[in-house]
Amino acid sequence: MSLILYAHPLSSYCWKALIALYEKEAAFELRLVDFGSEASVAEFTALWPLARMPVLVDGDRTIVESTSVIEHLDLHCQGGTRLVPADPDAAIEVRKLDRIFDNYVMTPMQKIVGDRLRPAEARDPHGVAEARRLLDSIYAWLEQALDGRTFAAGKDFSLADCAAAPALHYADRVHPFRDRYPTLAFYLARIEARPAFARVLAEAEPYRHLFPQG
């Protein structure tokens, strides 16, 4: 395999793909997309006109969307951690949690962050309040769902944890939960300490000042 990942060091969905690459122990080239460079943007949008990250190039194949990237890696990279279980029922649980973290943690988190980037006159307080209510609801659900589990979908690290790690890490920064939900807090601390995610966090550290503060 000859892998190239187009990504940005602060993107939550790029983190999701990077965690998988490190878990799979895959050799790859990381190409950071610089939206201030016409050449970088042109190269990126030639691969994916929607310009959404991450994008993985594997030889003559271009894979978009972080979940599809991880599924591709799990099929074609034989080393490291298996991220989607072979057992069909276990795989359904993993894929379910992946969608839950993306849709009900990552999406409202990004709504709050995106609103901070808007000019004051274009802010959407109603939308942000709805996003916070959704986060409160999913935090409470996850507190019960993760009780007794080592990882998101059970005893093994999986695609679900690749989705959970960036979603919860960023969500806790914009709508904190660690003092309210001990199971969820313990789970996030364990995932943040896992070598693959710890590496992603360390690599993002030089760019942390770019994250919009509330």
C-alpha positions as CSV (number, residue, x, y, z in Angstrom):
1,M,0.0,0.0,0.0
2,S,1.1,3.6,-0.8
3,L,-1.0,5.8,1.5
4,I,-1.3,9.5,1.6
5,L,-3.6,11.2,4.1
6,Y,-4.8,14.8,3.4
7,A,-5.6,16.3,6.7
8,H,-5.4,19.2,9.1
9,P,-3.8,18.9,12.6
10,L,-6.8,20.3,14.5
11,S,-9.6,18.6,12.6
12,S,-11.6,16.1,14.7
13,Y,-12.4,13.9,11.8
14,C,-8.7,13.9,10.7
15,W,-7.9,12.8,14.3
16,K,-10.3,9.9,13.9
17,A,-8.5,8.7,10.8
18,L,-5.0,9.3,12.3
19,I,-5.9,7.2,15.4
20,A,-6.8,4.4,13.0
21,L,-3.6,4.7,11.0
22,Y,-1.5,4.6,14.2
23,E,-3.5,1.6,15.6
24,K,-3.0,-0.2,12.3
25,E,0.7,0.6,12.4
26,A,0.4,1.7,8.8
27,A,3.1,3.6,6.9
28,F,1.7,6.7,5.3
29,E,2.5,10.2,4.1
30,L,0.7,13.0,5.9
31,R,-0.1,16.0,3.7
32,L,-1.3,19.0,5.6
33,V,-3.9,21.0,3.8
34,D,-3.1,24.7,3.9
35,F,-6.2,26.7,3.0
36,G,-4.1,29.8,2.7
37,S,-2.2,28.2,-0.2
38,E,-3.9,28.1,-3.6
39,A,-1.7,25.2,-4.7
40,S,-2.5,23.2,-1.6
41,V,-6.2,23.8,-2.0
42,A,-6.1,23.0,-5.7
43,E,-4.4,19.7,-5.0
44,F,-6.9,18.8,-2.3
45,T,-10.1,19.8,-4.2
46,A,-8.9,18.0,-7.3
47,L,-9.3,14.8,-5.1
48,W,-12.6,15.8,-3.4
49,P,-14.4,18.9,-4.6
50,L,-16.3,19.3,-1.3
51,A,-12.9,19.9,0.3
52,R,-13.9,18.0,3.5
53,M,-11.2,16.2,5.4
54,P,-9.8,13.6,5.7
55,V,-9.1,12.2,2.3
56,L,-7.0,9.0,1.9
57,V,-5.3,8.2,-1.3
58,D,-4.2,4.5,-1.7
59,G,-2.6,4.1,-5.1
60,D,-5.3,4.9,-7.7
61,R,-8.1,4.9,-5.1
62,T,-9.4,8.0,-3.3
63,I,-11.4,7.4,-0.1
64,V,-13.4,10.1,1.5
65,E,-15.2,10.3,4.9
66,S,-13.4,9.2,8.0
67,T,-15.5,6.1,8.6
68,S,-14.9,4.8,5.1
69,V,-11.2,5.6,5.5
70,I,-11.0,3.4,8.6
71,E,-13.0,0.6,7.0
72,H,-10.6,0.7,4.0
73,L,-7.6,0.5,6.4
74,D,-9.1,-2.4,8.3
75,L,-9.6,-4.3,5.0
76,H,-6.2,-3.6,3.5
77,C,-3.8,-3.1,6.3
78,Q,-3.1,-6.4,7.9
79,G,-1.1,-5.3,10.9
80,G,-2.0,-3.7,14.2
81,T,-5.5,-3.4,15.8
82,R,-8.5,-4.8,14.1
83,L,-11.0,-2.0,14.1
84,V,-14.2,-3.6,12.8
85,P,-14.9,-7.1,14.4
86,A,-15.3,-10.1,12.2
87,D,-18.4,-11.1,14.1
88,P,-21.4,-9.5,12.3
89,D,-23.3,-8.7,15.5
90,A,-20.3,-7.2,17.2
91,A,-19.6,-5.2,14.0
92,I,-23.2,-3.7,14.1
93,E,-22.6,-2.5,17.7
94,V,-19.3,-0.9,16.6
95,R,-20.8,0.8,13.6
96,K,-23.8,2.0,15.7
97,L,-21.5,3.7,18.2
98,D,-19.4,5.2,15.4
99,R,-22.5,6.9,14.0
100,I,-23.7,8.0,17.5
101,F,-20.3,9.7,18.3
102,D,-20.2,11.4,14.9
103,N,-23.8,12.5,14.7
104,Y,-24.7,13.3,18.4
105,V,-21.3,14.3,19.9
106,M,-19.1,15.5,17.0
107,T,-21.9,17.4,15.1
108,P,-23.2,19.5,18.0
109,M,-19.7,20.1,19.2
110,Q,-18.8,21.5,15.8
111,K,-21.9,23.6,15.9
112,I,-20.7,25.3,19.0
113,V,-17.1,25.8,17.7
114,G,-18.3,27.0,14.3
115,D,-20.5,29.6,16.0
116,R,-17.5,31.0,17.8
117,L,-15.8,31.6,14.4
118,R,-18.7,33.7,13.1
119,P,-18.8,37.5,13.3
120,A,-20.9,38.6,16.3
121,E,-23.8,39.7,14.1
122,A,-24.0,36.3,12.5
123,R,-24.0,34.2,15.7
124,D,-26.8,31.7,16.3
125,P,-27.6,31.5,20.0
126,H,-30.7,29.4,19.4
127,G,-28.7,26.8,17.4
128,V,-25.9,26.7,20.0
129,A,-28.5,26.2,22.8
130,E,-29.9,23.3,20.9
131,A,-26.5,21.8,20.4
132,R,-25.8,22.0,24.1
133,R,-29.1,20.3,24.9
134,L,-28.2,17.5,22.5
135,L,-24.8,17.1,24.1
136,D,-26.4,16.9,27.6
137,S,-28.8,14.2,26.3
138,I,-26.1,12.1,24.7
139,Y,-23.7,12.5,27.6
140,A,-26.4,11.0,29.9
141,W,-27.0,8.2,27.4
142,L,-23.3,7.4,27.1
143,E,-22.8,7.4,30.9
144,Q,-25.2,4.4,31.0
145,A,-24.1,2.7,27.7
146,L,-20.4,2.7,28.6
147,D,-20.9,1.4,32.1
148,G,-19.0,-1.8,32.6
149,R,-17.3,-1.5,29.2
150,T,-13.5,-1.3,28.7
151,F,-14.0,0.4,25.3
152,A,-16.9,2.1,23.6
153,A,-18.4,-1.1,22.0
154,G,-17.1,-3.7,24.5
155,K,-13.8,-5.2,25.5
156,D,-11.9,-4.4,22.4
157,F,-10.7,-1.1,20.9
158,S,-12.5,-0.4,17.6
159,L,-13.7,2.1,15.0
160,A,-16.2,3.3,17.7
161,D,-13.3,4.5,19.8
162,C,-11.6,6.2,16.9
163,A,-14.8,8.2,16.6
164,A,-15.3,8.7,20.3
165,A,-11.8,10.0,21.1
166,P,-11.8,13.3,19.1
167,A,-15.5,13.8,19.6
168,L,-15.4,13.6,23.4
169,H,-12.1,15.4,23.8
170,Y,-13.3,18.4,21.9
171,A,-16.9,18.3,23.3
172,D,-15.5,18.4,26.8
173,R,-13.7,21.6,25.9
174,V,-16.8,23.4,24.7
175,H,-19.5,21.8,26.9
176,P,-17.6,20.1,29.9
177,F,-18.8,16.8,31.3
178,R,-16.0,15.3,33.4
179,D,-17.4,16.7,36.7
180,R,-20.9,15.3,35.9
181,Y,-20.4,11.9,34.3
182,P,-17.7,9.8,36.0
183,T,-18.0,6.8,33.7
184,L,-17.7,9.0,30.6
185,A,-14.8,10.9,32.2
186,F,-12.9,7.7,33.1
187,Y,-13.4,6.4,29.6
188,L,-12.1,9.6,28.0
189,A,-9.1,9.7,30.2
190,R,-8.3,6.1,29.3
191,I,-8.6,6.8,25.6
192,E,-6.5,10.0,25.8
193,A,-3.7,7.9,27.4
194,R,-3.8,5.2,24.7
195,P,-0.6,5.6,22.6
196,A,-2.3,6.2,19.2
197,F,-4.5,9.0,20.5
198,A,-1.8,10.4,22.8
199,R,0.4,10.7,19.7
200,V,-2.3,12.5,17.8
201,L,-2.8,15.0,20.7
202,A,1.0,15.6,20.9
203,E,1.2,16.3,17.2
204,A,-1.7,18.8,17.4
205,E,-0.2,20.7,20.4
206,P,1.7,23.3,18.3
207,Y,-1.6,24.3,16.7
208,R,-3.7,24.4,19.9
209,H,-3.7,28.2,20.0
210,L,-5.7,28.2,16.8
211,F,-8.7,26.6,18.5
212,P,-11.4,29.2,19.1
213,Q,-11.9,29.9,22.8
214,G,-15.3,30.6,24.3
